[in-house]
Amino acid sequence: MSKYLILFRFTQKGIEHIKEAPARIEAAKQLFRKMNAKVEEFYALMGRYDTMFIAEAPDDETIITAVAALCSLGNVQAETIRAFTEEEFRNLVAAMP
């Protein structure tokens, strides 16, 4: 399974309904599970982004579909970053010519 950092910013709609955010987090976790992905951790953030998921999925297509489905609800915008473990990074570097 591949790891991803998903950084979220609330939309105006998301801010207007901020009190519903905890329930939306649980709904997002369920949505990801239905799409064969998993939210491993959630963090609220200070700064440019409002919240973040650390998630895993079998491939990029799965995570893109899950994030797009979540964003289509209108409460957040997202930036998705593929994360590589230390072992994966070492293997990538070792494979370099």
N, CA, C and O atoms as a GROMACS GRO file, in nm:
protein
  388
    1MET      N    1   0.085  -0.119   0.000
    1MET     CA    2   0.000   0.000   0.000
    1MET      C    3   0.089   0.125   0.000
    1MET      O    4   0.189   0.132   0.071
    2SER      N    5   0.051   0.221  -0.081
    2SER     CA    6   0.123   0.347  -0.089
    2SER      C    7   0.069   0.445   0.016
    2SER      O    8  -0.048   0.440   0.053
    3LYS      N    9   0.157   0.533   0.063
    3LYS     CA   10   0.119   0.634   0.163
    3LYS      C   11   0.102   0.769   0.095
    3LYS      O   12   0.170   0.801  -0.003
    4TYR      N   13   0.010   0.848   0.150
    4TYR     CA   14  -0.019   0.980   0.096
    4TYR      C   15  -0.044   1.079   0.210
    4TYR      O   16  -0.104   1.045   0.312
    5LEU      N   17   0.003   1.202   0.190
    5LEU     CA   18  -0.034   1.314   0.276
    5LEU      C   19  -0.139   1.392   0.198
    5LEU      O   20  -0.116   1.430   0.083
    6ILE      N   21  -0.252   1.415   0.260
    6ILE     CA   22  -0.359   1.490   0.194
    6ILE      C   23  -0.384   1.614   0.277
    6ILE      O   24  -0.434   1.606   0.390
    7LEU      N   25  -0.350   1.728   0.221
    7LEU     CA   26  -0.363   1.857   0.290
    7LEU      C   27  -0.492   1.923   0.246
    7LEU      O   28  -0.520   1.935   0.126
    8PHE      N   29  -0.572   1.967   0.344
    8PHE     CA   30  -0.703   2.024   0.314
    8PHE      C   31  -0.711   2.170   0.356
    8PHE      O   32  -0.652   2.212   0.456
    9ARG      N   33  -0.786   2.246   0.277
    9ARG     CA   34  -0.826   2.382   0.314
    9ARG      C   35  -0.978   2.385   0.309
    9ARG      O   36  -1.040   2.334   0.216
   10PHE      N   37  -1.038   2.445   0.412
   10PHE     CA   38  -1.182   2.457   0.413
   10PHE      C   39  -1.227   2.555   0.305
   10PHE      O   40  -1.163   2.657   0.283
   11THR      N   41  -1.335   2.522   0.239
   11THR     CA   42  -1.401   2.616   0.148
   11THR      C   43  -1.489   2.708   0.234
   11THR      O   44  -1.499   2.690   0.356
   12GLN      N   45  -1.551   2.804   0.171
   12GLN     CA   46  -1.645   2.891   0.245
   12GLN      C   47  -1.756   2.806   0.306
   12GLN      O   48  -1.795   2.827   0.420
   13LYS      N   49  -1.806   2.710   0.229
   13LYS     CA   50  -1.911   2.619   0.279
   13LYS      C   51  -1.861   2.541   0.400
   13LYS      O   52  -1.933   2.526   0.499
   14GLY      N   53  -1.738   2.492   0.393
   14GLY     CA   54  -1.681   2.415   0.504
   14GLY      C   55  -1.668   2.498   0.630
   14GLY      O   56  -1.694   2.449   0.740
   15ILE      N   57  -1.629   2.624   0.614
   15ILE     CA   58  -1.617   2.714   0.730
   15ILE      C   59  -1.755   2.746   0.787
   15ILE      O   60  -1.773   2.749   0.909
   16GLU      N   61  -1.851   2.770   0.700
   16GLU     CA   62  -1.987   2.803   0.746
   16GLU      C   63  -2.048   2.689   0.827
   16GLU      O   64  -2.134   2.712   0.912
   17HIS      N   65  -2.003   2.566   0.801
   17HIS     CA   66  -2.056   2.449   0.871
   17HIS      C   67  -1.946   2.379   0.950
   17HIS      O   68  -1.942   2.256   0.956
   18ILE      N   69  -1.858   2.457   1.012
   18ILE     CA   70  -1.741   2.403   1.081
   18ILE      C   71  -1.780   2.310   1.196
   18ILE      O   72  -1.708   2.215   1.226
   19LYS      N   73  -1.892   2.335   1.261
   19LYS     CA   74  -1.933   2.250   1.373
   19LYS      C   75  -1.965   2.108   1.328
   19LYS      O   76  -1.967   2.016   1.410
   20GLU      N   77  -1.990   2.089   1.200
   20GLU     CA   78  -2.017   1.956   1.146
   20GLU      C   79  -1.889   1.884   1.103
   20GLU      O   80  -1.894   1.769   1.060
   21ALA      N   81  -1.774   1.951   1.116
   21ALA     CA   82  -1.648   1.895   1.068
   21ALA      C   83  -1.613   1.761   1.133
   21ALA      O   84  -1.569   1.671   1.062
   22PRO      N   85  -1.630   1.743   1.265
   22PRO     CA   86  -1.598   1.610   1.321
   22PRO      C   87  -1.679   1.496   1.258
   22PRO      O   88  -1.624   1.388   1.234
   23ALA      N   89  -1.804   1.519   1.231
   23ALA     CA   90  -1.886   1.416   1.165
   23ALA      C   91  -1.840   1.395   1.021
   23ALA      O   92  -1.844   1.283   0.970
   24ARG      N   93  -1.796   1.504   0.955
   24ARG     CA   94  -1.747   1.492   0.818
   24ARG      C   95  -1.617   1.411   0.813
   24ARG      O   96  -1.593   1.338   0.716
   25ILE      N   97  -1.535   1.422   0.915
   25ILE     CA   98  -1.411   1.342   0.921
   25ILE      C   99  -1.446   1.194   0.924
   25ILE      O  100  -1.386   1.114   0.851
   26GLU      N  101  -1.542   1.157   1.008
   26GLU     CA  102  -1.583   1.015   1.016
   26GLU      C  103  -1.643   0.968   0.885
   26GLU      O  104  -1.619   0.856   0.841
   27ALA      N  105  -1.722   1.055   0.822
   27ALA     CA  106  -1.782   1.020   0.693
   27ALA      C  107  -1.673   1.002   0.587
   27ALA      O  108  -1.682   0.914   0.502
   28ALA      N  109  -1.571   1.087   0.592
   28ALA     CA  110  -1.459   1.075   0.497
   28ALA      C  111  -1.385   0.944   0.517
   28ALA      O  112  -1.347   0.879   0.420
   29LYS      N  113  -1.364   0.905   0.641
   29LYS     CA  114  -1.297   0.777   0.668
   29LYS      C  115  -1.377   0.661   0.610
   29LYS      O  116  -1.320   0.568   0.552
   30GLN      N  117  -1.508   0.667   0.625
   30GLN     CA  118  -1.595   0.562   0.569
   30GLN      C  119  -1.589   0.563   0.416
   30GLN      O  120  -1.583   0.457   0.354
   31LEU      N  121  -1.591   0.681   0.356
   31LEU     CA  122  -1.583   0.694   0.212
   31LEU      C  123  -1.453   0.630   0.160
   31LEU      O  124  -1.454   0.556   0.062
   32PHE      N  125  -1.342   0.661   0.227
   32PHE     CA  126  -1.214   0.604   0.187
   32PHE      C  127  -1.217   0.452   0.198
   32PHE      O  128  -1.170   0.383   0.107
   33ARG      N  129  -1.271   0.400   0.307
   33ARG     CA  130  -1.278   0.254   0.323
   33ARG      C  131  -1.358   0.190   0.210
   33ARG      O  132  -1.318   0.086   0.158
   34LYS      N  133  -1.469   0.251   0.173
   34LYS     CA  134  -1.551   0.198   0.064
   34LYS      C  135  -1.475   0.196  -0.068
   34LYS      O  136  -1.506   0.117  -0.157
   35MET      N  137  -1.376   0.284  -0.080
   35MET     CA  138  -1.300   0.295  -0.205
   35MET      C  139  -1.166   0.222  -0.196
   35MET      O  140  -1.078   0.243  -0.279
   36ASN      N  141  -1.151   0.135  -0.095
   36ASN     CA  142  -1.030   0.054  -0.077
   36ASN      C  143  -0.908   0.138  -0.038
   36ASN      O  144  -0.795   0.103  -0.072
   37ALA      N  145  -0.932   0.247   0.034
   37ALA     CA  146  -0.825   0.330   0.088
   37ALA      C  147  -0.848   0.339   0.239
   37ALA      O  148  -0.953   0.298   0.289
   38LYS      N  149  -0.751   0.393   0.311
   38LYS     CA  150  -0.764   0.401   0.456
   38LYS      C  151  -0.704   0.531   0.506
   38LYS      O  152  -0.591   0.566   0.470
   39VAL      N  153  -0.778   0.603   0.590
   39VAL     CA  154  -0.725   0.719   0.661
   39VAL      C  155  -0.658   0.666   0.786
   39VAL      O  156  -0.725   0.612   0.875
   40GLU      N  157  -0.527   0.680   0.794
   40GLU     CA  158  -0.454   0.631   0.910
   40GLU      C  159  -0.453   0.731   1.024
   40GLU      O  160  -0.466   0.694   1.141
   41GLU      N  161  -0.439   0.860   0.989
   41GLU     CA  162  -0.434   0.964   1.092
   41GLU      C  163  -0.497   1.092   1.039
   41GLU      O  164  -0.500   1.117   0.919
   42PHE      N  165  -0.547   1.171   1.132
   42PHE     CA  166  -0.603   1.303   1.103
   42PHE      C  167  -0.532   1.404   1.191
   42PHE      O  168  -0.504   1.377   1.308
   43TYR      N  169  -0.503   1.521   1.136
   43TYR     CA  170  -0.447   1.631   1.214
   43TYR      C  171  -0.515   1.761   1.174
   43TYR      O  172  -0.541   1.784   1.056
   44ALA      N  173  -0.545   1.846   1.273
   44ALA     CA  174  -0.584   1.984   1.247
   44ALA      C  175  -0.453   2.062   1.244
   44ALA      O  176  -0.362   2.034   1.322
   45LEU      N  177  -0.443   2.159   1.154
   45LEU     CA  178  -0.318   2.230   1.133
   45LEU      C  179  -0.333   2.379   1.153
   45LEU      O  180  -0.443   2.434   1.146
   46MET      N  181  -0.221   2.443   1.178
   46MET     CA  182  -0.214   2.589   1.180
   46MET      C  183  -0.131   2.630   1.059
   46MET      O  184  -0.031   2.566   1.028
   47GLY      N  185  -0.173   2.736   0.991
   47GLY     CA  186  -0.096   2.782   0.877
   47GLY      C  187  -0.175   2.775   0.749
   47GLY      O  188  -0.296   2.800   0.748
   48ARG      N  189  -0.108   2.743   0.641
   48ARG     CA  190  -0.166   2.745   0.508
   48ARG      C  191  -0.281   2.646   0.491
   48ARG      O  192  -0.377   2.673   0.419
   49TYR      N  193  -0.271   2.532   0.558
   49TYR     CA  194  -0.373   2.428   0.548
   49TYR      C  195  -0.447   2.416   0.681
   49TYR      O  196  -0.395   2.451   0.786
   50ASP      N  197  -0.570   2.366   0.673
   50ASP     CA  198  -0.655   2.356   0.792
   50ASP      C  199  -0.649   2.218   0.857
   50ASP      O  200  -0.647   2.206   0.979
   51THR      N  201  -0.646   2.114   0.774
   51THR     CA  202  -0.643   1.978   0.827
   51THR      C  203  -0.560   1.890   0.733
   51THR      O  204  -0.523   1.931   0.623
   52MET      N  205  -0.532   1.768   0.780
   52MET     CA  206  -0.451   1.677   0.701
   52MET      C  207  -0.487   1.533   0.734
   52MET      O  208  -0.516   1.500   0.848
   53PHE      N  209  -0.485   1.449   0.632
   53PHE     CA  210  -0.495   1.304   0.650
   53PHE      C  211  -0.360   1.244   0.614
   53PHE      O  212  -0.292   1.291   0.523
   54ILE      N  213  -0.322   1.141   0.685
   54ILE     CA  214  -0.221   1.048   0.639
   54ILE      C  215  -0.301   0.925   0.599
   54ILE      O  216  -0.370   0.865   0.682
   55ALA      N  217  -0.291   0.888   0.472
   55ALA     CA  218  -0.376   0.782   0.420
   55ALA      C  219  -0.292   0.681   0.342
   55ALA      O  220  -0.177   0.706   0.307
   56GLU      N  221  -0.353   0.566   0.317
   56GLU     CA  222  -0.288   0.467   0.232
   56GLU      C  223  -0.391   0.413   0.134
   56GLU      O  224  -0.511   0.408   0.160
   57ALA      N  225  -0.337   0.373   0.019
   57ALA     CA  226  -0.421   0.318  -0.087
   57ALA      C  227  -0.333   0.227  -0.172
   57ALA      O  228  -0.210   0.239  -0.171
   58PRO      N  229  -0.396   0.136  -0.245
   58PRO     CA  230  -0.316   0.043  -0.325
   58PRO      C  231  -0.246   0.110  -0.444
   58PRO      O  232  -0.146   0.057  -0.493
   59ASP      N  233  -0.297   0.226  -0.490
   59ASP     CA  234  -0.236   0.292  -0.605
   59ASP      C  235  -0.283   0.437  -0.613
   59ASP      O  236  -0.375   0.479  -0.542
   60ASP      N  237  -0.218   0.512  -0.700
   60ASP     CA  238  -0.250   0.655  -0.716
   60ASP      C  239  -0.393   0.677  -0.764
   60ASP      O  240  -0.459   0.771  -0.721
   61GLU      N  241  -0.440   0.590  -0.853
   61GLU     CA  242  -0.575   0.606  -0.906
   61GLU      C  243  -0.680   0.597  -0.795
   61GLU      O  244  -0.778   0.672  -0.796
   62THR      N  245  -0.660   0.507  -0.701
   62THR     CA  246  -0.756   0.492  -0.590
   62THR      C  247  -0.760   0.616  -0.505
   62THR      O  248  -0.868   0.664  -0.471
   63ILE      N  249  -0.644   0.670  -0.469
   63ILE     CA  250  -0.642   0.787  -0.381
   63ILE      C  251  -0.696   0.910  -0.453
   63ILE      O  252  -0.765   0.992  -0.393
   64ILE      N  253  -0.666   0.922  -0.581
   64ILE     CA  254  -0.718   1.037  -0.656
   64ILE      C  255  -0.870   1.032  -0.661
   64ILE      O  256  -0.937   1.134  -0.645
   65THR      N  257  -0.925   0.915  -0.683
   65THR     CA  258  -1.070   0.898  -0.688
   65THR      C  259  -1.133   0.929  -0.553
   65THR      O  260  -1.236   0.997  -0.546
   66ALA      N  261  -1.073   0.880  -0.445
   66ALA     CA  262  -1.126   0.904  -0.310
   66ALA      C  263  -1.121   1.052  -0.275
   66ALA      O  264  -1.218   1.106  -0.222
   67VAL      N  265  -1.009   1.117  -0.303
   67VAL     CA  266  -0.996   1.260  -0.271
   67VAL      C  267  -1.092   1.343  -0.357
   67VAL      O  268  -1.153   1.437  -0.307
   68ALA      N  269  -1.105   1.309  -0.484
   68ALA     CA  270  -1.199   1.382  -0.570
   68ALA      C  271  -1.342   1.367  -0.520
   68ALA      O  272  -1.419   1.463  -0.520
   69ALA      N  273  -1.378   1.246  -0.478
   69ALA     CA  274  -1.514   1.223  -0.425
   69ALA      C  275  -1.536   1.307  -0.301
   69ALA      O  276  -1.644   1.364  -0.283
   70LEU      N  277  -1.435   1.315  -0.214
   70LEU     CA  278  -1.447   1.394  -0.092
   70LEU      C  279  -1.459   1.543  -0.125
   70LEU      O  280  -1.544   1.612  -0.069
   71CYS      N  281  -1.375   1.591  -0.213
   71CYS     CA  282  -1.378   1.733  -0.249
   71CYS      C  283  -1.506   1.772  -0.321
   71CYS      O  284  -1.550   1.886  -0.313
   72SER      N  285  -1.566   1.677  -0.392
   72SER     CA  286  -1.689   1.708  -0.466
   72SER      C  287  -1.805   1.743  -0.373
   72SER      O  288  -1.906   1.797  -0.419
   73LEU      N  289  -1.792   1.714  -0.244
   73LEU     CA  290  -1.896   1.749  -0.148
   73LEU      C  291  -1.896   1.898  -0.115
   73LEU      O  292  -1.992   1.950  -0.058
   74GLY      N  293  -1.786   1.966  -0.151
   74GLY     CA  294  -1.784   2.112  -0.141
   74GLY      C  295  -1.732   2.172  -0.012
   74GLY      O  296  -1.732   2.295   0.000
   75ASN      N  297  -1.687   2.092   0.083
   75ASN     CA  298  -1.642   2.147   0.211
   75ASN      C  299  -1.492   2.174   0.218
   75ASN      O  300  -1.446   2.253   0.300
   76VAL      N  301  -1.416   2.108   0.131
   76VAL     CA  302  -1.270   2.121   0.134
   76VAL      C  303  -1.213   2.121  -0.008
   76VAL      O  304  -1.275   2.072  -0.102
   77GLN      N  305  -1.094   2.177  -0.018
   77GLN     CA  306  -1.008   2.163  -0.134
   77GLN      C  307  -0.886   2.086  -0.085
   77GLN      O  308  -0.850   2.098   0.032
   78ALA      N  309  -0.822   2.008  -0.170
   78ALA     CA  310  -0.713   1.922  -0.125
   78ALA      C  311  -0.591   1.930  -0.214
   78ALA      O  312  -0.598   1.959  -0.334
   79GLU      N  313  -0.478   1.901  -0.152
   79GLU     CA  314  -0.352   1.880  -0.222
   79GLU      C  315  -0.301   1.745  -0.174
   79GLU      O  316  -0.286   1.723  -0.054
   80THR      N  317  -0.274   1.654  -0.267
   80THR     CA  318  -0.232   1.518  -0.232
   80THR      C  319  -0.086   1.500  -0.268
   80THR      O  320  -0.043   1.535  -0.378
   81ILE      N  321  -0.010   1.445  -0.174
   81ILE     CA  322   0.133   1.424  -0.191
   81ILE      C  323   0.163   1.278  -0.166
   81ILE      O  324   0.126   1.224  -0.062
   82ARG      N  325   0.230   1.213  -0.259
   82ARG     CA  326   0.273   1.074  -0.241
   82ARG      C  327   0.391   1.074  -0.146
   82ARG      O  328   0.485   1.152  -0.164
   83ALA      N  329   0.387   0.989  -0.046
   83ALA     CA  330   0.495   0.979   0.053
   83ALA      C  331   0.564   0.844   0.039
   83ALA      O  332   0.499   0.741   0.021
   84PHE      N  333   0.696   0.845   0.047
   84PHE     CA  334   0.775   0.724   0.038
   84PHE      C  335   0.840   0.696   0.173
   84PHE      O  336   0.894   0.787   0.236
   85THR      N  337   0.836   0.572   0.217
   85THR     CA  338   0.901   0.534   0.342
   85THR      C  339   1.053   0.544   0.324
   85THR      O  340   1.102   0.558   0.212
   86GLU      N  341   1.123   0.537   0.434
   86GLU     CA  342   1.269   0.541   0.426
   86GLU      C  343   1.321   0.425   0.342
   86GLU      O  344   1.412   0.443   0.261
   87GLU      N  345   1.265   0.307   0.361
   87GLU     CA  346   1.308   0.191   0.283
   87GLU      C  347   1.281   0.212   0.134
   87GLU      O  348   1.366   0.181   0.050
   88GLU      N  349   1.162   0.264   0.100
   88GLU     CA  350   1.132   0.290  -0.040
   88GLU      C  351   1.230   0.392  -0.099
   88GLU      O  352   1.275   0.377  -0.212
   89PHE      N  353   1.261   0.494  -0.021
   89PHE     CA  354   1.355   0.597  -0.066
   89PHE      C  355   1.493   0.537  -0.090
   89PHE      O  356   1.557   0.565  -0.192
   90ARG      N  357   1.538   0.454   0.003
   90ARG     CA  358   1.669   0.389  -0.012
   90ARG      C  359   1.672   0.304  -0.140
   90ARG      O  360   1.772   0.303  -0.212
   91ASN      N  361   1.564   0.232  -0.167
   91ASN     CA  362   1.556   0.150  -0.288
   91ASN      C  363   1.558   0.236  -0.415
   91ASN      O  364   1.620   0.199  -0.515
   92LEU      N  365   1.489   0.349  -0.411
   92LEU     CA  366   1.490   0.439  -0.526
   92LEU      C  367   1.631   0.493  -0.552
   92LEU      O  368   1.677   0.496  -0.666
   93VAL      N  369   1.697   0.534  -0.447
   93VAL     CA  370   1.833   0.586  -0.461
   93VAL      C  371   1.928   0.477  -0.507
   93VAL      O  372   2.014   0.501  -0.592
   94ALA      N  373   1.914   0.357  -0.453
   94ALA     CA  374   2.001   0.246  -0.491
   94ALA      C  375   1.984   0.209  -0.637
   94ALA      O  376   2.078   0.158  -0.699
   95ALA      N  377   1.867   0.232  -0.693
   95ALA     CA  378   1.841   0.197  -0.832
   95ALA      C  379   1.895   0.299  -0.932
   95ALA      O  380   1.892   0.277  -1.053
   96MET      N  381   1.943   0.411  -0.880
   96MET     CA  382   1.995   0.515  -0.968
   96MET      C  383   2.123   0.468  -1.037
   96MET      O  384   2.203   0.396  -0.977
   97PRO      N  385   2.142   0.508  -1.164
   97PRO     CA  386   2.265   0.469  -1.234
   97PRO      C  387   2.388   0.537  -1.178
   97PRO      O  388   2.499   0.515  -1.227
   0.00000   0.00000   0.00000
